[in-house]
Amino acid sequence: MRKADIAEFFRRLATDNPEPRGELDYLNPYTLLVAVVLSAQATDVGVNKATDALFKLADTPEKMLALGEARLKDCIRTIGLYNTKARNIIRLSEILVKEHQGSVPDRRAALEALPGVGRKTASIVLNDAFGYPAIAVDTHIFRLANRTGLARGKTGKTPEAVADRLEAIVPASYKPHAHHWLILHGRHVCKARKPDCPNCVVSELCAYGAKTTV
């Protein structure tokens, strides 16, 4: 996609949704981190149902440690891989208390050093909690980037490659919200099985060759 088309792509997304927001519920940087860890291979809706009660009990790492792994498992039992996720949340909470005075660090390296936290999770926390222009690539953004031509071919073979490419090509003025525009568009419009091309604001710029008509 040409540079001018990329700028127009994001201009249209911005016009259509000036104040995009992620769909995970959270109260502070710590609960955001927990919610994103829980969201791996799970839906935001399912995570929100579980964390509604959980965050009333534990909205800081200290309270999570007091809650304990067994009770945490009970709270998140409806979420896939809950045993592993509970163990990681307890471990990362211990690290936050011991090494970061109970606060979530705003540095990528420190975030990625936490159990259960990879590049995508770190990018979401940096963007949503601290306002950094990080772009997290999940399955929706990976699909959209390749399908539309924003980032595909050799550069689009892995989520990491797509993230690198997007961070290189997205105009600086759009970077703070780029992650949300892309994930919301991929989730609700540029869907996997049947993209809603007739109602897509960037359809004219998209390189997808099998656009839907109804």
LUMTIDO-812203 format. One record per residue (C-alpha): residue number from 0; residue in three letters; chain; x, y, z. Coordinates in steps of 0.05 Angstrom, whole numbers, plus 32768, in hexadecimal, padded with zeros to 4 digits. Example, Ala and Ser with C-alpha at 12.3 -4.5 7.8 and 13.67 -1.06 7.14 Angstrom:
2
+-----+-----+---+------+------+------+
|   k |   r | c |    x |    y |    z |
+-----+-----+---+------+------+------+
|   0 | ala | A | 80F6 | 7FA6 | 809C |
|   1 | ser | A | 8111 | 7FEB | 808F |
+-----+-----+---+------+------+------+
END
This chain:
214
+-----+-----+---+------+------+------+
|   k |   r | c |    x |    y |    z |
+-----+-----+---+------+------+------+
|   0 | met | A | 8000 | 8000 | 8000 |
|   1 | arg | A | 801B | 8044 | 7FED |
|   2 | lys | A | 802E | 8077 | 8022 |
|   3 | ala | A | 7FF5 | 80A6 | 800F |
|   4 | asp | A | 7FC3 | 806C | 8011 |
|   5 | ile | A | 7FDC | 8058 | 8056 |
|   6 | ala | A | 7FD0 | 809E | 8070 |
|   7 | glu | A | 7F8B | 809F | 8051 |
|   8 | phe | A | 7F7D | 805A | 806E |
|   9 | phe | A | 7F87 | 8074 | 80B4 |
|  10 | arg | A | 7F66 | 80B6 | 80A7 |
|  11 | arg | A | 7F26 | 8091 | 8095 |
|  12 | leu | A | 7F2A | 8064 | 80D2 |
|  13 | ala | A | 7F36 | 80A1 | 80FD |
|  14 | thr | A | 7EFB | 80C6 | 80DF |
|  15 | asp | A | 7ECE | 808A | 80E8 |
|  16 | asn | A | 7EE3 | 8080 | 8131 |
|  17 | pro | A | 7F06 | 80BD | 814E |
|  18 | glu | A | 7F0F | 80A1 | 8195 |
|  19 | pro | A | 7F1A | 8055 | 818E |
|  20 | arg | A | 7F1E | 802C | 81CD |
|  21 | gly | A | 7F30 | 7FE4 | 81DA |
|  22 | glu | A | 7EFA | 7FB4 | 81F0 |
|  23 | leu | A | 7F1B | 7F98 | 822E |
|  24 | asp | A | 7F01 | 7FB4 | 8270 |
|  25 | tyr | A | 7F36 | 7FCB | 82A2 |
|  26 | leu | A | 7F3F | 7FFC | 82DC |
|  27 | asn | A | 7F89 | 800D | 82DB |
|  28 | pro | A | 7FCA | 7FF6 | 82BA |
|  29 | tyr | A | 7FCE | 7FB8 | 82E5 |
|  30 | thr | A | 7F87 | 7FA0 | 82D5 |
|  31 | leu | A | 7F95 | 7FAF | 828C |
|  32 | leu | A | 7FD3 | 7F83 | 828E |
|  33 | val | A | 7FAB | 7F4B | 82AF |
|  34 | ala | A | 7F72 | 7F51 | 827D |
|  35 | val | A | 7FA1 | 7F4E | 8242 |
|  36 | val | A | 7FC5 | 7F11 | 825E |
|  37 | leu | A | 7F81 | 7EF0 | 8266 |
|  38 | ser | A | 7F6C | 7F03 | 821F |
|  39 | ala | A | 7F9E | 7ED6 | 81FD |
|  40 | gln | A | 7F75 | 7EA3 | 81D5 |
|  41 | ala | A | 7F36 | 7EBE | 81F4 |
|  42 | thr | A | 7F02 | 7EF2 | 81E2 |
|  43 | asp | A | 7EFE | 7F36 | 8202 |
|  44 | val | A | 7EB6 | 7F29 | 8213 |
|  45 | gly | A | 7EC8 | 7EEA | 8239 |
|  46 | val | A | 7F02 | 7F0C | 825D |
|  47 | asn | A | 7ED6 | 7F46 | 8272 |
|  48 | lys | A | 7EA2 | 7F17 | 8290 |
|  49 | ala | A | 7ED8 | 7EF8 | 82BB |
|  50 | thr | A | 7EFD | 7F37 | 82CF |
|  51 | asp | A | 7EBE | 7F5C | 82E3 |
|  52 | ala | A | 7EBE | 7F35 | 8324 |
|  53 | leu | A | 7F09 | 7F2A | 8327 |
|  54 | phe | A | 7F1C | 7F74 | 8326 |
|  55 | lys | A | 7EEC | 7F82 | 835F |
|  56 | leu | A | 7F16 | 7F53 | 8389 |
|  57 | ala | A | 7F5B | 7F62 | 836E |
|  58 | asp | A | 7F6D | 7FA1 | 8347 |
|  59 | thr | A | 7FB6 | 7FA5 | 835E |
|  60 | pro | A | 7FEE | 7F71 | 835E |
|  61 | glu | A | 7FEE | 7F71 | 83AA |
|  62 | lys | A | 7FA3 | 7F60 | 83AC |
|  63 | met | A | 7FAD | 7F2B | 8377 |
|  64 | leu | A | 7FE3 | 7F09 | 83A1 |
|  65 | ala | A | 7FB5 | 7F0C | 83DD |
|  66 | leu | A | 7F7D | 7EED | 83B3 |
|  67 | gly | A | 7FAB | 7EB3 | 83A2 |
|  68 | glu | A | 7FB1 | 7E86 | 8366 |
|  69 | ala | A | 7F79 | 7E56 | 8379 |
|  70 | arg | A | 7F45 | 7E8D | 8381 |
|  71 | leu | A | 7F5F | 7EAF | 8342 |
|  72 | lys | A | 7F53 | 7E6E | 831B |
|  73 | asp | A | 7F0C | 7E6C | 8334 |
|  74 | cys | A | 7F01 | 7EB3 | 831A |
|  75 | ile | A | 7F1D | 7EA5 | 82D4 |
|  76 | arg | A | 7F08 | 7E5C | 82CC |
|  77 | thr | A | 7EDD | 7E6E | 828F |
|  78 | ile | A | 7F19 | 7E87 | 8269 |
|  79 | gly | A | 7F44 | 7E59 | 823F |
|  80 | leu | A | 7F88 | 7E43 | 825C |
|  81 | tyr | A | 7F73 | 7E60 | 829F |
|  82 | asn | A | 7FA4 | 7E35 | 82C7 |
|  83 | thr | A | 7FE0 | 7E50 | 82A2 |
|  84 | lys | A | 7FC5 | 7E96 | 82A1 |
|  85 | ala | A | 7FB7 | 7E95 | 82EC |
|  86 | arg | A | 7FFE | 7E7E | 82FA |
|  87 | asn | A | 801B | 7EB4 | 82CE |
|  88 | ile | A | 7FF0 | 7EEB | 82ED |
|  89 | ile | A | 8007 | 7ED7 | 8333 |
|  90 | arg | A | 8050 | 7ED5 | 831D |
|  91 | leu | A | 804D | 7F17 | 82FA |
|  92 | ser | A | 802A | 7F36 | 8336 |
|  93 | glu | A | 8063 | 7F1E | 8362 |
|  94 | ile | A | 8096 | 7F3E | 8333 |
|  95 | leu | A | 8070 | 7F7F | 8330 |
|  96 | val | A | 8070 | 7F83 | 837C |
|  97 | lys | A | 80B8 | 7F6E | 8386 |
|  98 | glu | A | 80D9 | 7F93 | 834B |
|  99 | his | A | 80AA | 7FCC | 8338 |
| 100 | gln | A | 808B | 7FE3 | 837A |
| 101 | gly | A | 8048 | 7FC6 | 8365 |
| 102 | ser | A | 8044 | 7FF0 | 8326 |
| 103 | val | A | 8040 | 7FDA | 82DD |
| 104 | pro | A | 8080 | 7FF0 | 82BA |
| 105 | asp | A | 807A | 801C | 827C |
| 106 | arg | A | 80B7 | 7FFD | 825A |
| 107 | arg | A | 80B0 | 7FC6 | 8226 |
| 108 | ala | A | 80EB | 7F9D | 823F |
| 109 | ala | A | 80D0 | 7F9C | 8286 |
| 110 | leu | A | 808B | 7F89 | 826F |
| 111 | glu | A | 80A3 | 7F51 | 8242 |
| 112 | ala | A | 80CB | 7F35 | 827C |
| 113 | leu | A | 808A | 7F26 | 82A1 |
| 114 | pro | A | 806D | 7EE0 | 829D |
| 115 | gly | A | 8038 | 7ED9 | 8267 |
| 116 | val | A | 8049 | 7F1C | 8247 |
| 117 | gly | A | 8063 | 7F1F | 8200 |
| 118 | arg | A | 806A | 7F55 | 81CD |
| 119 | lys | A | 8020 | 7F5B | 81BE |
| 120 | thr | A | 800B | 7F60 | 8207 |
| 121 | ala | A | 8043 | 7F92 | 8216 |
| 122 | ser | A | 802E | 7FBD | 81DA |
| 123 | ile | A | 7FE5 | 7FBF | 81F1 |
| 124 | val | A | 7FF9 | 7FD4 | 8237 |
| 125 | leu | A | 802A | 8008 | 821E |
| 126 | asn | A | 7FF5 | 8025 | 81EF |
| 127 | asp | A | 7FB7 | 8022 | 821B |
| 128 | ala | A | 7FD5 | 802F | 825F |
| 129 | phe | A | 800E | 805E | 824E |
| 130 | gly | A | 7FFC | 807D | 820B |
| 131 | tyr | A | 8039 | 8064 | 81E6 |
| 132 | pro | A | 8030 | 805C | 819A |
| 133 | ala | A | 8038 | 8011 | 819C |
| 134 | ile | A | 8013 | 7FE4 | 816B |
| 135 | ala | A | 7FFF | 7F9F | 8184 |
| 136 | val | A | 7FF0 | 7F6B | 814F |
| 137 | asp | A | 7FBC | 7F36 | 815F |
| 138 | thr | A | 7F99 | 7F07 | 812F |
| 139 | his | A | 7F69 | 7F3D | 8118 |
| 140 | ile | A | 7F9F | 7F70 | 8107 |
| 141 | phe | A | 7FCC | 7F3A | 80E8 |
| 142 | arg | A | 7F93 | 7F26 | 80BA |
| 143 | leu | A | 7F7F | 7F6E | 80A9 |
| 144 | ala | A | 7FC7 | 7F84 | 809C |
| 145 | asn | A | 7FD3 | 7F4B | 806B |
| 146 | arg | A | 7F8F | 7F4D | 804A |
| 147 | thr | A | 7F8D | 7F98 | 803D |
| 148 | gly | A | 7FD5 | 7F9E | 8028 |
| 149 | leu | A | 7FEC | 7FC8 | 8063 |
| 150 | ala | A | 8020 | 7F93 | 8074 |
| 151 | arg | A | 8024 | 7F52 | 804F |
| 152 | gly | A | 8051 | 7F25 | 8025 |
| 153 | lys | A | 8096 | 7F1B | 8042 |
| 154 | thr | A | 808A | 7F50 | 8077 |
| 155 | gly | A | 8048 | 7F32 | 808D |
| 156 | lys | A | 805A | 7EEA | 809C |
| 157 | thr | A | 8059 | 7EF2 | 80E8 |
| 158 | pro | A | 8036 | 7F20 | 811A |
| 159 | glu | A | 807A | 7F3B | 812E |
| 160 | ala | A | 808A | 7F4D | 80E5 |
| 161 | val | A | 8046 | 7F6E | 80DD |
| 162 | ala | A | 8051 | 7F96 | 811D |
| 163 | asp | A | 8095 | 7FAD | 8104 |
| 164 | arg | A | 8078 | 7FC1 | 80C1 |
| 165 | leu | A | 803D | 7FE6 | 80DE |
| 166 | glu | A | 8068 | 800C | 810F |
| 167 | ala | A | 8093 | 8021 | 80D4 |
| 168 | ile | A | 805B | 8037 | 80A5 |
| 169 | val | A | 8023 | 8053 | 80D0 |
| 170 | pro | A | 8026 | 809F | 80D0 |
| 171 | ala | A | 803D | 80BA | 8114 |
| 172 | ser | A | 7FFD | 80E2 | 811F |
| 173 | tyr | A | 7FD4 | 80A2 | 811B |
| 174 | lys | A | 8001 | 8074 | 8143 |
| 175 | pro | A | 7FE2 | 8081 | 8188 |
| 176 | his | A | 7F9F | 8064 | 8172 |
| 177 | ala | A | 7FB6 | 8037 | 8138 |
| 178 | his | A | 7FB2 | 7FF7 | 8161 |
| 179 | his | A | 7F6A | 8003 | 8175 |
| 180 | trp | A | 7F53 | 8018 | 8130 |
| 181 | leu | A | 7F71 | 7FDA | 8111 |
| 182 | ile | A | 7F58 | 7FA8 | 8144 |
| 183 | leu | A | 7F12 | 7FC4 | 8145 |
| 184 | his | A | 7F0F | 7FC6 | 80F9 |
| 185 | gly | A | 7F29 | 7F7F | 80F5 |
| 186 | arg | A | 7EFA | 7F66 | 812A |
| 187 | his | A | 7EBA | 7F87 | 8112 |
| 188 | val | A | 7EC3 | 7F97 | 80C8 |
| 189 | cys | A | 7EFE | 7F72 | 80A8 |
| 190 | lys | A | 7EE7 | 7F30 | 80C7 |
| 191 | ala | A | 7F09 | 7EEE | 80B9 |
| 192 | arg | A | 7ED1 | 7EC7 | 8097 |
| 193 | lys | A | 7EA9 | 7EFD | 8076 |
| 194 | pro | A | 7EC5 | 7F44 | 8076 |
| 195 | asp | A | 7E91 | 7F7B | 8074 |
| 196 | cys | A | 7EAE | 7F9D | 8037 |
| 197 | pro | A | 7E6F | 7FC4 | 8025 |
| 198 | asn | A | 7E73 | 7FE8 | 8068 |
| 199 | cys | A | 7EBF | 7FF0 | 806A |
| 200 | val | A | 7ED8 | 8038 | 8069 |
| 201 | val | A | 7F1B | 8023 | 804B |
| 202 | ser | A | 7F00 | 7FF2 | 8017 |
| 203 | glu | A | 7F19 | 801D | 7FDD |
| 204 | leu | A | 7F60 | 801B | 7FF8 |
| 205 | cys | A | 7F60 | 7FD0 | 8008 |
| 206 | ala | A | 7F85 | 7F9F | 7FDB |
| 207 | tyr | A | 7F58 | 7F64 | 7FEE |
| 208 | gly | A | 7F43 | 7F41 | 7FAE |
| 209 | ala | A | 7F05 | 7F1E | 7FC7 |
| 210 | lys | A | 7EDC | 7F57 | 7FE3 |
| 211 | thr | A | 7E96 | 7F47 | 7FFA |
| 212 | thr | A | 7E5C | 7F6B | 7FDA |
| 213 | val | A | 7E23 | 7F5D | 800A |
+-----+-----+---+------+------+------+
END
